[in-house]
């Protein structure tokens, strides 16, 4: 029996432009640039500039209850047809990862100063007590802390033990009641709202970064009265004419009465990593640069779109991993020729090797096999990067600049592809050599390019 063809998803913007406005929308996915672009166009059509400030509210879904969200939606618009409430990162849509007690504790510890309310809320959930019981040092709280301490044992650091002792003091300083975010009561309340008589002049828009749980009972409820749209990375097609990104880029250039050649597009995709935000910025630069010229060719891309510096460093470290001195030196010279300062080049190489060492330890711990380029970026992000952020992100350095899991997923994707090239011992040696070179570049009168060339040669000839 033949299956009925799947109907194409409705175009949200076209519906709104045709005055078919629904009460609730869910925009989610990896392509935050496309999500924000769609949101902007929705708001531009629904709200006029003169009354926008009165009728638009942005809320953080991680720090607010459903009851508070709905209270904002129930407000009547001021001198406008519509009132819009945008909620970012509501946790009840996301795919739930199994979070260990250690991870929850460390997440709460990290935000003790910046967000004490959420810190206490997280610990209350972990200890299965109320925030009030924490503040009052209730015996249930004391018993729960003792049990947690026994369970984690040597995994607890002295700083984390001190944090557990400070919890009552932190909770006592909070004047307001601490809501538990994302509880089943909240979800039931939202379901009840979706199934009731919805406001006629309000629009509720949920924005979720990353994938959502397709089997979530809220999803069906939203789809029955509103719209759900997922914005996923644009993968390269089997041929240029079947590459959806080529179509999008061509359409964008056509708005300026210009055409991009196939080879120029291929170079644009390579140099930007296919990132939509970077491509959009590049198109604006290209249009300004070429003036009245109608055809965009490879020379235009080469002159205007600088290859991602990280990709250039990746090419360099990949050549070092293959012990290809010629290719490594060629990559080094290309990086220097792009105008990068030698000290910053060496610093970026150091950072790359540090990330590689972190990735090596993570891969060994989670038994992740080397995949080189066989795995697509979107699959890596969904199946490897996002789960790792939840499971081991807190074990890495707190500073975002030193933590591979706090980088753009594309950076981690590139690094994980190099893991076959180095042992952990080789990575440690490589980092030590780059630190020595950092001192030389800052204190020696030797030629800076020569110092980096010597570093590259030493790294390529290091015994395996």
C-alpha positions in Angstrom: 0.0 0.0 0.0 1.4 3.4 -1.0 2.0 5.9 1.6 0.4 9.3 1.2 2.9 12.0 0.3 4.0 14.2 3.2 2.5 17.7 3.0 5.1 20.5 3.0 5.4 22.4 6.3 3.4 25.7 6.2 5.5 28.8 5.7 5.2 30.8 8.9 6.1 34.1 7.5 3.8 33.9 4.5 0.9 32.9 6.9 1.6 35.9 9.1 1.9 38.3 6.1 -1.5 36.9 5.0 -2.9 37.8 8.4 -3.2 34.2 9.5 -1.6 34.7 13.0 -1.7 31.8 15.4 -1.5 32.0 19.2 1.7 30.0 19.7 4.9 29.2 17.8 8.0 27.1 18.5 11.2 27.9 16.7 14.1 25.6 17.4 17.3 24.1 15.9 21.0 24.5 15.5 20.9 27.5 13.0 20.4 30.3 15.5 21.0 32.9 12.7 18.0 31.6 10.7 15.9 31.4 13.9 16.7 35.0 14.9 16.1 36.1 11.3 12.6 34.5 11.3 11.8 35.9 14.7 12.8 39.4 13.5 10.6 39.2 10.5 7.7 37.9 12.6 8.0 40.8 15.0 8.4 43.4 12.3 5.1 42.3 10.8 3.2 41.9 14.1 4.3 45.1 15.9 4.8 48.6 14.7 8.0 50.5 15.9 5.8 53.1 17.7 4.2 50.7 20.1 6.7 47.8 20.1 8.1 48.7 23.6 4.6 48.4 25.1 3.7 45.1 23.5 6.8 43.0 23.3 8.2 41.0 26.3 11.3 38.8 26.2 11.6 36.1 29.0 14.3 33.7 30.0 12.6 30.3 30.1 15.2 28.8 32.5 14.4 31.3 35.2 10.6 31.7 35.0 7.6 29.6 35.6 4.8 28.8 33.2 2.4 30.7 35.4 4.5 33.9 35.1 4.8 33.4 31.3 1.0 33.0 30.9 0.4 36.1 33.0 2.3 38.1 30.5 0.4 36.6 27.6 -2.9 37.4 29.2 -2.1 41.2 29.2 -4.1 43.1 26.5 -2.1 45.0 23.8 -1.6 48.7 24.1 -2.6 50.7 20.9 -1.8 47.6 18.8 -3.6 44.6 17.4 -1.0 42.2 18.9 0.9 41.6 22.1 3.9 39.3 21.7 5.8 37.3 24.4 9.1 35.6 23.4 10.4 32.9 25.7 14.0 31.7 25.2 15.3 28.2 26.1 12.3 26.8 28.0 13.7 23.5 29.4 10.6 21.4 29.0 11.0 21.2 25.2 14.6 20.0 25.2 15.8 16.4 25.0 16.6 15.5 28.5 20.0 14.2 29.2 20.8 12.0 32.1 22.7 14.4 34.5 24.8 13.0 37.2 24.7 14.3 40.8 28.3 15.5 40.4 27.4 17.5 37.3 24.3 19.1 39.0 26.4 20.0 42.0 29.2 21.6 39.9 26.7 23.5 37.8 25.1 24.9 40.9 28.6 25.7 42.4 29.6 27.6 39.2 26.6 30.0 39.4 26.7 30.5 43.2 27.6 34.2 42.8 26.1 35.1 39.4 22.7 33.4 39.9 22.2 32.3 43.5 18.5 31.7 43.0 19.1 29.1 40.2 22.0 27.6 42.2 19.7 27.0 45.2 16.9 25.7 42.9 19.3 23.2 41.3 20.5 22.0 44.7 17.0 21.7 46.0 16.1 19.5 43.1 19.3 17.4 43.6 18.8 17.0 47.3 15.0 16.5 47.0 14.2 19.2 49.5 12.6 22.6 49.3 14.6 25.9 49.2 13.0 26.8 52.6 14.3 23.6 54.1 17.8 24.5 52.9 17.5 28.0 54.5 16.2 26.6 57.8 18.8 23.8 57.8 16.0 21.3 58.2 17.1 17.8 59.2 15.9 16.5 55.8 18.4 18.8 54.2 21.2 17.8 56.6 20.5 14.1 56.0 20.4 14.7 52.2 23.8 16.5 52.3 25.3 13.8 54.4 24.0 11.1 51.9 25.3 13.0 48.9 28.7 13.5 50.5 29.0 9.8 51.2 27.8 8.9 47.7 30.3 11.2 45.9 33.2 10.6 48.3 36.6 11.5 46.8 34.9 13.0 43.8 34.1 16.1 45.9 36.7 18.8 46.0 37.3 20.9 49.1 35.7 23.9 47.3 32.6 21.9 46.6 32.4 20.7 50.2 32.6 24.3 51.3 29.8 25.2 48.9 27.5 22.6 50.5 28.2 24.1 53.9 27.3 27.6 52.5 24.0 26.6 51.0 21.8 27.6 54.0 23.4 31.0 54.1 22.9 31.5 50.4 19.2 30.4 50.6 18.6 32.8 53.6 19.7 35.8 51.6 17.0 35.2 49.0 13.9 37.2 49.8 11.6 35.7 47.2 10.1 32.2 46.8 12.3 30.1 44.5 10.2 28.4 41.8 11.1 25.0 40.6 11.6 25.3 36.9 10.2 22.8 34.4 8.1 20.7 36.9 5.4 18.5 35.7 2.9 20.9 37.3 4.2 23.6 35.0 3.9 21.3 31.9 0.3 20.4 32.9 -0.6 24.1 33.3 0.8 24.9 29.8 -1.1 21.9 28.3 -4.3 23.1 30.0 -3.8 26.6 28.6 -3.1 25.2 25.0 -6.4 23.2 25.2 -8.5 26.1 26.4 -9.8 29.3 24.8 -6.6 31.0 23.7 -6.2 34.8 23.7 -7.3 36.5 20.5 -4.7 39.3 20.6 -1.6 37.7 22.0 1.2 35.6 20.4 3.5 33.3 22.4 6.8 32.4 20.7 9.1 29.8 22.2 12.8 29.9 21.0 14.8 26.8 21.7 18.5 26.5 20.7 19.2 22.9 19.6 16.9 20.0 19.0 13.6 19.4 20.9 12.1 16.2 22.1 9.7 15.2 19.2 7.8 12.9 21.5 7.1 15.6 24.1 3.4 15.8 24.7 3.6 19.6 24.4 4.7 19.3 20.8 1.4 17.8 19.6 -0.5 20.3 21.6 1.4 23.2 20.0 1.1 21.8 16.5 -2.7 21.5 17.0 -3.2 25.2 17.7 0.1 26.8 16.4 3.2 26.2 14.4 6.5 24.3 15.0 9.6 24.9 12.9 13.0 23.4 13.2 16.0 25.2 11.7 18.8 22.7 11.0 22.3 23.2 9.5 22.2 23.3 5.7 24.1 20.2 4.6 25.9 20.1 1.3 23.9 18.3 -1.4 25.1 15.5 -3.6 25.5 18.0 -6.4 25.6 21.8 -6.6 22.1 22.1 -8.0 20.8 19.9 -5.1 22.7 21.9 -2.5 20.1 23.9 -0.6 22.7 26.4 0.5 23.6 27.2 -3.1 20.0 28.0 -3.8 19.8 30.3 -0.7 23.1 32.1 -1.6 22.0 32.5 -5.2 18.7 34.0 -4.2 20.4 36.4 -1.9 22.8 37.6 -4.6 19.9 37.9 -7.0 18.3 40.5 -4.7 21.3 42.7 -5.6 21.1 41.8 -9.3 24.2 39.6 -9.0 25.1 36.0 -9.8 27.7 33.8 -8.1 29.5 31.2 -10.2 29.5 27.5 -9.0 33.3 27.6 -8.2 32.9 30.8 -6.3 30.1 29.4 -4.2 32.2 26.2 -3.5 35.0 28.4 -2.3 32.6 30.6 -0.2 31.1 27.5 1.5 34.6 26.2 2.3 36.0 29.4 3.7 32.9 30.1 5.9 32.4 26.5 7.0 28.8 26.7 5.7 27.9 28.9 8.7 24.8 30.9 7.7 25.7 33.9 9.8 29.2 34.2 8.4 27.9 33.7 4.9 25.3 36.5 5.3 28.1 38.9 6.5 30.3 37.8 3.6 27.6 38.5 1.0 27.2 42.1 2.3 31.0 42.6 2.1 31.1 41.1 -1.4 28.3 43.2 -2.7 29.9 46.4 -1.4 33.3 45.4 -2.8 32.4 44.5 -6.4 30.2 47.6 -7.0 28.4 47.4 -10.4 30.0 44.0 -11.3 27.3 41.5 -11.7 29.1 38.1 -11.6 30.8 37.0 -8.4 33.8 34.8 -9.2 36.6 33.0 -7.3 38.8 36.0 -7.3 36.2 38.0 -5.5 35.8 35.3 -2.8 39.5 35.0 -2.4 40.0 38.8 -2.1 37.1 39.4 0.3 36.4 36.3 2.3 39.3 35.5 4.6 39.6 31.8 5.3 38.6 31.1 8.9 41.8 31.4 11.0 40.9 28.3 12.9 40.6 26.3 9.7 44.1 27.6 8.7 45.5 26.5 12.0 43.7 23.2 11.6 45.4 22.7 8.3 48.7 23.4 9.9 48.2 21.0 12.9 46.8 18.4 10.5 49.9 18.6 8.4 52.0 18.3 11.6 50.0 15.2 12.6 50.9 13.7 9.3 54.5 14.6 9.8 54.4 16.5 6.4 57.0 19.2 6.9 56.5 20.7 3.4 52.7 21.0 3.8 53.0 22.3 7.4 55.5 25.0 6.4 53.2 26.0 3.5 50.3 26.3 5.9 52.3 28.3 8.3 53.4 30.7 5.6 49.8 31.1 4.5 48.7 32.0 8.0 51.5 34.5 8.4 50.8 36.0 4.9 47.2 36.6 6.0 48.5 39.2 8.4 48.4 37.2 11.6 51.0 38.3 14.2 53.5 35.5 15.0 52.8 35.6 18.7 49.1 35.2 18.1 49.7 32.4 15.6 51.8 30.5 18.2 49.1 31.2 20.8 46.4 29.8 18.5 48.6 26.7 17.9 48.9 26.2 21.7 45.2 26.6 22.1 44.6 24.1 19.3 46.8 21.5 21.0 45.2 22.1 24.4 41.8 21.5 22.9 43.1 18.4 21.2 44.4 17.1 24.5 41.0 17.7 26.2 39.3 16.0 23.3 41.7 13.1 23.5 40.9 12.6 27.2 37.2 13.0 26.6 37.3 10.5 23.7 39.2 7.9 25.8 36.8 8.4 28.7 33.6 8.1 26.6 35.1 5.6 24.2 34.6 7.8 21.1 36.3 6.3 18.1 38.2 8.6 15.6 36.0 9.5 12.7 38.0 12.0 10.7 35.7 13.6 8.1 33.2 10.6 7.7 30.7 12.1 10.2 28.8 15.2 9.1 28.9 18.3 11.3 25.2 18.1 12.2 25.5 14.5 13.3 28.5 15.3 15.4 26.8 18.3 17.0 23.6 16.3 17.9 25.1 12.9 18.8 28.5 13.8 20.3 29.0 17.5 21.1 25.6 18.3 22.9 25.7 15.1 25.1 29.3 15.8 26.0 28.4 19.4 27.1 25.9 17.9 29.6 28.0 15.0 30.8 31.6 16.3 31.1 31.5 20.0 30.4 31.9 20.9 34.1 35.1 18.8 34.4 37.0 21.1 32.0 38.3 24.6 32.7 35.7 27.2 33.7 37.1 29.9 31.4 35.3 29.6 28.0 38.5 30.4 26.2 40.2 27.3 27.6 37.2 24.8 27.4 36.7 23.0 24.1 33.0 22.3 25.0 32.3 26.1 25.4 33.4 26.8 21.9 31.3 26.9 18.7 30.6 23.2 17.9 32.5 23.6 14.6 35.7 24.1 16.5 35.2 20.9 18.4 34.2 19.1 15.2 37.5 20.1 13.6 39.6 19.1 16.7 38.0 15.7 17.1 38.9 14.9 13.5 42.7 15.3 14.4 42.7 12.8 17.3 44.0 10.0 15.2 47.2 12.0 14.5 48.5 12.4 18.1 49.0 10.5 21.3 48.4 12.2 24.6 52.1 12.3 25.3 52.8 14.0 21.9 50.2 16.6 22.6 51.8 17.4 26.0 55.2 17.7 24.3 53.7 19.9 21.6 52.2 22.3 24.2 55.5 22.5 26.1 57.3 23.4 22.9 54.8 26.2 22.0 55.1 27.7 25.5 58.9 27.8 25.0 58.4 29.5 21.6 56.1 32.0 23.2 58.9 33.2 25.5 61.3 33.3 22.5 59.0 35.4 20.4 58.6 37.9 23.3 62.3 38.1 24.3 64.5 36.9 21.5 65.8 39.1 18.6 65.7 36.2 16.2 63.5 36.3 13.1 60.0 35.5 14.3 59.0 33.5 11.2 62.2 31.5 11.6 61.3 30.6 15.2 57.9 29.4 14.1 59.4 27.4 11.2 61.8 25.7 13.6 58.8 24.9 15.9 56.9 23.3 13.0 59.9 21.2 11.9 60.5 20.0 15.5 56.8 19.0 15.8 56.9 17.2 12.5 60.0 15.2 13.4 58.9 14.2 16.9 59.2 10.4 17.2 55.9 8.6 17.2 
